[in-house]
Amino acid sequence: RERPVDPADRMARRGAIRAKLLDWLAASRHADAITAVRRAHIRHGGEGALYLFLKRR
């Protein structure tokens, strides 16, 4: 299963932890509920923070 890619991650190297986190989310039993993973705004935690968008029920 291929996971969605944040456009900001294209053409750039990801850190090892971020790469593993995204792979872990894609392989999780909740993967079907995740619509997107995006970098968070600097005010919401800096470069290491992510937004996780979920499908509505």
mmCIF file of the N, C-alpha and C atoms, coordinates in Angstrom:
data_MODEL
# 
_entry.id   MODEL 
# 
loop_
_atom_site.group_PDB 
_atom_site.id 
_atom_site.type_symbol 
_atom_site.label_atom_id 
_atom_site.label_alt_id 
_atom_site.label_comp_id 
_atom_site.label_asym_id 
_atom_site.label_entity_id 
_atom_site.label_seq_id 
_atom_site.pdbx_PDB_ins_code 
_atom_site.Cartn_x 
_atom_site.Cartn_y 
_atom_site.Cartn_z 
_atom_site.occupancy 
_atom_site.B_iso_or_equiv 
_atom_site.pdbx_formal_charge 
_atom_site.auth_seq_id 
_atom_site.auth_comp_id 
_atom_site.auth_asym_id 
_atom_site.auth_atom_id 
_atom_site.pdbx_PDB_model_num 
ATOM 1   N N  . ARG A 1 1  ? 0.850   -1.177 0.000  1.00 0.00 ? 1  ARG A N  1 
ATOM 2   C CA . ARG A 1 1  ? 0.000   0.000  0.000  1.00 0.00 ? 1  ARG A CA 1 
ATOM 3   C C  . ARG A 1 1  ? 0.892   1.235  0.000  1.00 0.00 ? 1  ARG A C  1 
ATOM 4   N N  . GLU A 1 2  ? 0.592   2.154  -0.870 1.00 0.00 ? 2  GLU A N  1 
ATOM 5   C CA . GLU A 1 2  ? 1.381   3.371  -0.946 1.00 0.00 ? 2  GLU A CA 1 
ATOM 6   C C  . GLU A 1 2  ? 0.724   4.465  -0.120 1.00 0.00 ? 2  GLU A C  1 
ATOM 7   N N  . ARG A 1 3  ? 1.521   5.153  0.656  1.00 0.00 ? 3  ARG A N  1 
ATOM 8   C CA . ARG A 1 3  ? 0.975   6.200  1.517  1.00 0.00 ? 3  ARG A CA 1 
ATOM 9   C C  . ARG A 1 3  ? 0.964   7.538  0.798  1.00 0.00 ? 3  ARG A C  1 
ATOM 10  N N  . PRO A 1 4  ? 0.039   8.428  1.186  1.00 0.00 ? 4  PRO A N  1 
ATOM 11  C CA . PRO A 1 4  ? 0.017   9.767  0.582  1.00 0.00 ? 4  PRO A CA 1 
ATOM 12  C C  . PRO A 1 4  ? 1.286   10.521 0.934  1.00 0.00 ? 4  PRO A C  1 
ATOM 13  N N  . VAL A 1 5  ? 1.757   11.323 0.013  1.00 0.00 ? 5  VAL A N  1 
ATOM 14  C CA . VAL A 1 5  ? 2.996   12.075 0.218  1.00 0.00 ? 5  VAL A CA 1 
ATOM 15  C C  . VAL A 1 5  ? 2.677   13.555 0.286  1.00 0.00 ? 5  VAL A C  1 
ATOM 16  N N  . ASP A 1 6  ? 3.174   14.183 1.324  1.00 0.00 ? 6  ASP A N  1 
ATOM 17  C CA . ASP A 1 6  ? 3.037   15.628 1.476  1.00 0.00 ? 6  ASP A CA 1 
ATOM 18  C C  . ASP A 1 6  ? 3.813   16.284 0.338  1.00 0.00 ? 6  ASP A C  1 
ATOM 19  N N  . PRO A 1 7  ? 3.200   17.185 -0.431 1.00 0.00 ? 7  PRO A N  1 
ATOM 20  C CA . PRO A 1 7  ? 3.937   17.854 -1.511 1.00 0.00 ? 7  PRO A CA 1 
ATOM 21  C C  . PRO A 1 7  ? 5.216   18.517 -1.020 1.00 0.00 ? 7  PRO A C  1 
ATOM 22  N N  . ALA A 1 8  ? 5.246   18.932 0.229  1.00 0.00 ? 8  ALA A N  1 
ATOM 23  C CA . ALA A 1 8  ? 6.455   19.553 0.774  1.00 0.00 ? 8  ALA A CA 1 
ATOM 24  C C  . ALA A 1 8  ? 7.586   18.542 0.922  1.00 0.00 ? 8  ALA A C  1 
ATOM 25  N N  . ASP A 1 9  ? 7.268   17.237 0.936  1.00 0.00 ? 9  ASP A N  1 
ATOM 26  C CA . ASP A 1 9  ? 8.287   16.202 1.074  1.00 0.00 ? 9  ASP A CA 1 
ATOM 27  C C  . ASP A 1 9  ? 8.858   15.750 -0.267 1.00 0.00 ? 9  ASP A C  1 
ATOM 28  N N  . ARG A 1 10 ? 8.221   16.098 -1.341 1.00 0.00 ? 10 ARG A N  1 
ATOM 29  C CA . ARG A 1 10 ? 8.727   15.683 -2.648 1.00 0.00 ? 10 ARG A CA 1 
ATOM 30  C C  . ARG A 1 10 ? 10.020  16.424 -2.944 1.00 0.00 ? 10 ARG A C  1 
ATOM 31  N N  . MET A 1 11 ? 10.941  15.732 -3.508 1.00 0.00 ? 11 MET A N  1 
ATOM 32  C CA . MET A 1 11 ? 12.229  16.297 -3.884 1.00 0.00 ? 11 MET A CA 1 
ATOM 33  C C  . MET A 1 11 ? 13.061  16.716 -2.666 1.00 0.00 ? 11 MET A C  1 
ATOM 34  N N  . ALA A 1 12 ? 12.753  16.198 -1.513 1.00 0.00 ? 12 ALA A N  1 
ATOM 35  C CA . ALA A 1 12 ? 13.529  16.511 -0.315 1.00 0.00 ? 12 ALA A CA 1 
ATOM 36  C C  . ALA A 1 12 ? 13.696  15.240 0.505  1.00 0.00 ? 12 ALA A C  1 
ATOM 37  N N  . ARG A 1 13 ? 14.799  15.155 1.215  1.00 0.00 ? 13 ARG A N  1 
ATOM 38  C CA . ARG A 1 13 ? 15.018  13.996 2.084  1.00 0.00 ? 13 ARG A CA 1 
ATOM 39  C C  . ARG A 1 13 ? 14.232  14.167 3.372  1.00 0.00 ? 13 ARG A C  1 
ATOM 40  N N  . ARG A 1 14 ? 13.657  13.071 3.823  1.00 0.00 ? 14 ARG A N  1 
ATOM 41  C CA . ARG A 1 14 ? 12.956  13.082 5.101  1.00 0.00 ? 14 ARG A CA 1 
ATOM 42  C C  . ARG A 1 14 ? 13.904  12.566 6.160  1.00 0.00 ? 14 ARG A C  1 
ATOM 43  N N  . GLY A 1 15 ? 13.669  12.981 7.385  1.00 0.00 ? 15 GLY A N  1 
ATOM 44  C CA . GLY A 1 15 ? 14.425  12.426 8.498  1.00 0.00 ? 15 GLY A CA 1 
ATOM 45  C C  . GLY A 1 15 ? 14.029  10.987 8.727  1.00 0.00 ? 15 GLY A C  1 
ATOM 46  N N  . ALA A 1 16 ? 14.896  10.242 9.385  1.00 0.00 ? 16 ALA A N  1 
ATOM 47  C CA . ALA A 1 16 ? 14.653  8.818  9.609  1.00 0.00 ? 16 ALA A CA 1 
ATOM 48  C C  . ALA A 1 16 ? 13.412  8.585  10.467 1.00 0.00 ? 16 ALA A C  1 
ATOM 49  N N  . ILE A 1 17 ? 13.213  9.401  11.496 1.00 0.00 ? 17 ILE A N  1 
ATOM 50  C CA . ILE A 1 17 ? 12.056  9.207  12.369 1.00 0.00 ? 17 ILE A CA 1 
ATOM 51  C C  . ILE A 1 17 ? 10.770  9.522  11.621 1.00 0.00 ? 17 ILE A C  1 
ATOM 52  N N  . ARG A 1 18 ? 10.767  10.614 10.873 1.00 0.00 ? 18 ARG A N  1 
ATOM 53  C CA . ARG A 1 18 ? 9.560   10.970 10.113 1.00 0.00 ? 18 ARG A CA 1 
ATOM 54  C C  . ARG A 1 18 ? 9.233   9.884  9.085  1.00 0.00 ? 18 ARG A C  1 
ATOM 55  N N  . ALA A 1 19 ? 10.233  9.375  8.411  1.00 0.00 ? 19 ALA A N  1 
ATOM 56  C CA . ALA A 1 19 ? 10.008  8.318  7.427  1.00 0.00 ? 19 ALA A CA 1 
ATOM 57  C C  . ALA A 1 19 ? 9.403   7.085  8.088  1.00 0.00 ? 19 ALA A C  1 
ATOM 58  N N  . LYS A 1 20 ? 9.927   6.693  9.224  1.00 0.00 ? 20 LYS A N  1 
ATOM 59  C CA . LYS A 1 20 ? 9.402   5.520  9.935  1.00 0.00 ? 20 LYS A CA 1 
ATOM 60  C C  . LYS A 1 20 ? 7.989   5.782  10.442 1.00 0.00 ? 20 LYS A C  1 
ATOM 61  N N  . LEU A 1 21 ? 7.726   6.989  10.932 1.00 0.00 ? 21 LEU A N  1 
ATOM 62  C CA . LEU A 1 21 ? 6.384   7.318  11.407 1.00 0.00 ? 21 LEU A CA 1 
ATOM 63  C C  . LEU A 1 21 ? 5.374   7.201  10.275 1.00 0.00 ? 21 LEU A C  1 
ATOM 64  N N  . LEU A 1 22 ? 5.690   7.764  9.119  1.00 0.00 ? 22 LEU A N  1 
ATOM 65  C CA . LEU A 1 22 ? 4.764   7.696  7.989  1.00 0.00 ? 22 LEU A CA 1 
ATOM 66  C C  . LEU A 1 22 ? 4.577   6.262  7.517  1.00 0.00 ? 22 LEU A C  1 
ATOM 67  N N  . ASP A 1 23 ? 5.646   5.468  7.514  1.00 0.00 ? 23 ASP A N  1 
ATOM 68  C CA . ASP A 1 23 ? 5.520   4.057  7.147  1.00 0.00 ? 23 ASP A CA 1 
ATOM 69  C C  . ASP A 1 23 ? 4.665   3.309  8.175  1.00 0.00 ? 23 ASP A C  1 
ATOM 70  N N  . TRP A 1 24 ? 4.864   3.608  9.451  1.00 0.00 ? 24 TRP A N  1 
ATOM 71  C CA . TRP A 1 24 ? 4.100   2.968  10.516 1.00 0.00 ? 24 TRP A CA 1 
ATOM 72  C C  . TRP A 1 24 ? 2.620   3.311  10.390 1.00 0.00 ? 24 TRP A C  1 
ATOM 73  N N  . LEU A 1 25 ? 2.314   4.578  10.127 1.00 0.00 ? 25 LEU A N  1 
ATOM 74  C CA . LEU A 1 25 ? 0.913   4.977  9.941  1.00 0.00 ? 25 LEU A CA 1 
ATOM 75  C C  . LEU A 1 25 ? 0.301   4.271  8.736  1.00 0.00 ? 25 LEU A C  1 
ATOM 76  N N  . ALA A 1 26 ? 1.038   4.164  7.648  1.00 0.00 ? 26 ALA A N  1 
ATOM 77  C CA . ALA A 1 26 ? 0.524   3.516  6.438  1.00 0.00 ? 26 ALA A CA 1 
ATOM 78  C C  . ALA A 1 26 ? 0.261   2.031  6.661  1.00 0.00 ? 26 ALA A C  1 
ATOM 79  N N  . ALA A 1 27 ? 1.024   1.409  7.539  1.00 0.00 ? 27 ALA A N  1 
ATOM 80  C CA . ALA A 1 27 ? 0.860   -0.020 7.800  1.00 0.00 ? 27 ALA A CA 1 
ATOM 81  C C  . ALA A 1 27 ? -0.110  -0.310 8.942  1.00 0.00 ? 27 ALA A C  1 
ATOM 82  N N  . SER A 1 28 ? -0.557  0.717  9.633  1.00 0.00 ? 28 SER A N  1 
ATOM 83  C CA . SER A 1 28 ? -1.419  0.514  10.801 1.00 0.00 ? 28 SER A CA 1 
ATOM 84  C C  . SER A 1 28 ? -2.827  0.089  10.399 1.00 0.00 ? 28 SER A C  1 
ATOM 85  N N  . ARG A 1 29 ? -3.565  -0.420 11.364 1.00 0.00 ? 29 ARG A N  1 
ATOM 86  C CA . ARG A 1 29 ? -4.948  -0.820 11.086 1.00 0.00 ? 29 ARG A CA 1 
ATOM 87  C C  . ARG A 1 29 ? -5.838  0.395  10.863 1.00 0.00 ? 29 ARG A C  1 
ATOM 88  N N  . HIS A 1 30 ? -5.316  1.593  11.137 1.00 0.00 ? 30 HIS A N  1 
ATOM 89  C CA . HIS A 1 30 ? -6.075  2.828  10.960 1.00 0.00 ? 30 HIS A CA 1 
ATOM 90  C C  . HIS A 1 30 ? -5.743  3.533  9.646  1.00 0.00 ? 30 HIS A C  1 
ATOM 91  N N  . ALA A 1 31 ? -4.919  2.926  8.821  1.00 0.00 ? 31 ALA A N  1 
ATOM 92  C CA . ALA A 1 31 ? -4.458  3.563  7.587  1.00 0.00 ? 31 ALA A CA 1 
ATOM 93  C C  . ALA A 1 31 ? -5.612  4.005  6.688  1.00 0.00 ? 31 ALA A C  1 
ATOM 94  N N  . ASP A 1 32 ? -6.677  3.229  6.645  1.00 0.00 ? 32 ASP A N  1 
ATOM 95  C CA . ASP A 1 32 ? -7.811  3.587  5.787  1.00 0.00 ? 32 ASP A CA 1 
ATOM 96  C C  . ASP A 1 32 ? -8.542  4.847  6.257  1.00 0.00 ? 32 ASP A C  1 
ATOM 97  N N  . ALA A 1 33 ? -8.364  5.214  7.523  1.00 0.00 ? 33 ALA A N  1 
ATOM 98  C CA . ALA A 1 33 ? -9.018  6.394  8.065  1.00 0.00 ? 33 ALA A CA 1 
ATOM 99  C C  . ALA A 1 33 ? -8.178  7.662  7.874  1.00 0.00 ? 33 ALA A C  1 
ATOM 100 N N  . ILE A 1 34 ? -6.930  7.507  7.470  1.00 0.00 ? 34 ILE A N  1 
ATOM 101 C CA . ILE A 1 34 ? -6.026  8.654  7.317  1.00 0.00 ? 34 ILE A CA 1 
ATOM 102 C C  . ILE A 1 34 ? -6.109  9.164  5.888  1.00 0.00 ? 34 ILE A C  1 
ATOM 103 N N  . THR A 1 35 ? -6.459  10.429 5.744  1.00 0.00 ? 35 THR A N  1 
ATOM 104 C CA . THR A 1 35 ? -6.538  11.007 4.397  1.00 0.00 ? 35 THR A CA 1 
ATOM 105 C C  . THR A 1 35 ? -5.269  11.741 4.017  1.00 0.00 ? 35 THR A C  1 
ATOM 106 N N  . ALA A 1 36 ? -4.548  12.293 4.987  1.00 0.00 ? 36 ALA A N  1 
ATOM 107 C CA . ALA A 1 36 ? -3.320  13.027 4.672  1.00 0.00 ? 36 ALA A CA 1 
ATOM 108 C C  . ALA A 1 36 ? -2.493  13.244 5.929  1.00 0.00 ? 36 ALA A C  1 
ATOM 109 N N  . VAL A 1 37 ? -1.207  13.405 5.718  1.00 0.00 ? 37 VAL A N  1 
ATOM 110 C CA . VAL A 1 37 ? -0.271  13.784 6.767  1.00 0.00 ? 37 VAL A CA 1 
ATOM 111 C C  . VAL A 1 37 ? 0.504   14.973 6.212  1.00 0.00 ? 37 VAL A C  1 
ATOM 112 N N  . ARG A 1 38 ? 0.482   16.068 6.946  1.00 0.00 ? 38 ARG A N  1 
ATOM 113 C CA . ARG A 1 38 ? 1.132   17.302 6.481  1.00 0.00 ? 38 ARG A CA 1 
ATOM 114 C C  . ARG A 1 38 ? 2.017   17.876 7.566  1.00 0.00 ? 38 ARG A C  1 
ATOM 115 N N  . ARG A 1 39 ? 2.995   18.649 7.159  1.00 0.00 ? 39 ARG A N  1 
ATOM 116 C CA . ARG A 1 39 ? 3.811   19.374 8.126  1.00 0.00 ? 39 ARG A CA 1 
ATOM 117 C C  . ARG A 1 39 ? 2.948   20.403 8.834  1.00 0.00 ? 39 ARG A C  1 
ATOM 118 N N  . ALA A 1 40 ? 3.152   20.521 10.131 1.00 0.00 ? 40 ALA A N  1 
ATOM 119 C CA . ALA A 1 40 ? 2.409   21.509 10.910 1.00 0.00 ? 40 ALA A CA 1 
ATOM 120 C C  . ALA A 1 40 ? 3.037   22.885 10.745 1.00 0.00 ? 40 ALA A C  1 
ATOM 121 N N  . HIS A 1 41 ? 2.226   23.888 10.979 1.00 0.00 ? 41 HIS A N  1 
ATOM 122 C CA . HIS A 1 41 ? 2.715   25.265 10.960 1.00 0.00 ? 41 HIS A CA 1 
ATOM 123 C C  . HIS A 1 41 ? 3.753   25.435 12.064 1.00 0.00 ? 41 HIS A C  1 
ATOM 124 N N  . ILE A 1 42 ? 4.707   26.297 11.847 1.00 0.00 ? 42 ILE A N  1 
ATOM 125 C CA . ILE A 1 42 ? 5.776   26.517 12.817 1.00 0.00 ? 42 ILE A CA 1 
ATOM 126 C C  . ILE A 1 42 ? 5.220   26.857 14.201 1.00 0.00 ? 42 ILE A C  1 
ATOM 127 N N  . ARG A 1 43 ? 4.089   27.567 14.267 1.00 0.00 ? 43 ARG A N  1 
ATOM 128 C CA . ARG A 1 43 ? 3.468   27.903 15.561 1.00 0.00 ? 43 ARG A CA 1 
ATOM 129 C C  . ARG A 1 43 ? 2.884   26.687 16.260 1.00 0.00 ? 43 ARG A C  1 
ATOM 130 N N  . HIS A 1 44 ? 2.711   25.598 15.534 1.00 0.00 ? 44 HIS A N  1 
ATOM 131 C CA . HIS A 1 44 ? 2.089   24.397 16.111 1.00 0.00 ? 44 HIS A CA 1 
ATOM 132 C C  . HIS A 1 44 ? 3.102   23.308 16.412 1.00 0.00 ? 44 HIS A C  1 
ATOM 133 N N  . GLY A 1 45 ? 4.353   23.682 16.556 1.00 0.00 ? 45 GLY A N  1 
ATOM 134 C CA . GLY A 1 45 ? 5.319   22.683 17.005 1.00 0.00 ? 45 GLY A CA 1 
ATOM 135 C C  . GLY A 1 45 ? 6.628   22.627 16.245 1.00 0.00 ? 45 GLY A C  1 
ATOM 136 N N  . GLY A 1 46 ? 6.783   23.423 15.238 1.00 0.00 ? 46 GLY A N  1 
ATOM 137 C CA . GLY A 1 46 ? 8.057   23.418 14.529 1.00 0.00 ? 46 GLY A CA 1 
ATOM 138 C C  . GLY A 1 46 ? 8.161   22.334 13.483 1.00 0.00 ? 46 GLY A C  1 
ATOM 139 N N  . GLU A 1 47 ? 9.370   22.095 13.040 1.00 0.00 ? 47 GLU A N  1 
ATOM 140 C CA . GLU A 1 47 ? 9.591   21.173 11.921 1.00 0.00 ? 47 GLU A CA 1 
ATOM 141 C C  . GLU A 1 47 ? 9.223   19.730 12.217 1.00 0.00 ? 47 GLU A C  1 
ATOM 142 N N  . GLY A 1 48 ? 9.254   19.329 13.478 1.00 0.00 ? 48 GLY A N  1 
ATOM 143 C CA . GLY A 1 48 ? 8.953   17.943 13.808 1.00 0.00 ? 48 GLY A CA 1 
ATOM 144 C C  . GLY A 1 48 ? 7.480   17.639 13.970 1.00 0.00 ? 48 GLY A C  1 
ATOM 145 N N  . ALA A 1 49 ? 6.641   18.658 13.948 1.00 0.00 ? 49 ALA A N  1 
ATOM 146 C CA . ALA A 1 49 ? 5.205   18.456 14.183 1.00 0.00 ? 49 ALA A CA 1 
ATOM 147 C C  . ALA A 1 49 ? 4.480   18.147 12.877 1.00 0.00 ? 49 ALA A C  1 
ATOM 148 N N  . LEU A 1 50 ? 3.456   17.331 12.985 1.00 0.00 ? 50 LEU A N  1 
ATOM 149 C CA . LEU A 1 50 ? 2.660   16.940 11.823 1.00 0.00 ? 50 LEU A CA 1 
ATOM 150 C C  . LEU A 1 50 ? 1.184   17.117 12.123 1.00 0.00 ? 50 LEU A C  1 
ATOM 151 N N  . TYR A 1 51 ? 0.415   17.361 11.067 1.00 0.00 ? 51 TYR A N  1 
ATOM 152 C CA . TYR A 1 51 ? -1.049  17.282 11.143 1.00 0.00 ? 51 TYR A CA 1 
ATOM 153 C C  . TYR A 1 51 ? -1.435  15.934 10.554 1.00 0.00 ? 51 TYR A C  1 
ATOM 154 N N  . LEU A 1 52 ? -2.346  15.272 11.201 1.00 0.00 ? 52 LEU A N  1 
ATOM 155 C CA . LEU A 1 52 ? -2.869  13.994 10.728 1.00 0.00 ? 52 LEU A CA 1 
ATOM 156 C C  . LEU A 1 52 ? -4.345  14.222 10.420 1.00 0.00 ? 52 LEU A C  1 
ATOM 157 N N  . PHE A 1 53 ? -4.730  14.122 9.161  1.00 0.00 ? 53 PHE A N  1 
ATOM 158 C CA . PHE A 1 53 ? -6.122  14.343 8.768  1.00 0.00 ? 53 PHE A CA 1 
ATOM 159 C C  . PHE A 1 53 ? -6.819  13.001 8.640  1.00 0.00 ? 53 PHE A C  1 
ATOM 160 N N  . LEU A 1 54 ? -8.006  12.934 9.252  1.00 0.00 ? 54 LEU A N  1 
ATOM 161 C CA . LEU A 1 54 ? -8.781  11.690 9.269  1.00 0.00 ? 54 LEU A CA 1 
ATOM 162 C C  . LEU A 1 54 ? -10.075 11.860 8.500  1.00 0.00 ? 54 LEU A C  1 
ATOM 163 N N  . LYS A 1 55 ? -10.584 10.754 7.968  1.00 0.00 ? 55 LYS A N  1 
ATOM 164 C CA . LYS A 1 55 ? -11.876 10.762 7.276  1.00 0.00 ? 55 LYS A CA 1 
ATOM 165 C C  . LYS A 1 55 ? -12.991 10.971 8.290  1.00 0.00 ? 55 LYS A C  1 
ATOM 166 N N  . ARG A 1 56 ? -14.040 11.621 7.848  1.00 0.00 ? 56 ARG A N  1 
ATOM 167 C CA . ARG A 1 56 ? -15.236 11.746 8.686  1.00 0.00 ? 56 ARG A CA 1 
ATOM 168 C C  . ARG A 1 56 ? -15.979 10.423 8.659  1.00 0.00 ? 56 ARG A C  1 
ATOM 169 N N  . ARG A 1 57 ? -16.695 10.150 9.714  1.00 0.00 ? 57 ARG A N  1 
ATOM 170 C CA . ARG A 1 57 ? -17.493 8.914  9.765  1.00 0.00 ? 57 ARG A CA 1 
ATOM 171 C C  . ARG A 1 57 ? -18.791 9.101  9.068  1.00 0.00 ? 57 ARG A C  1 
# 
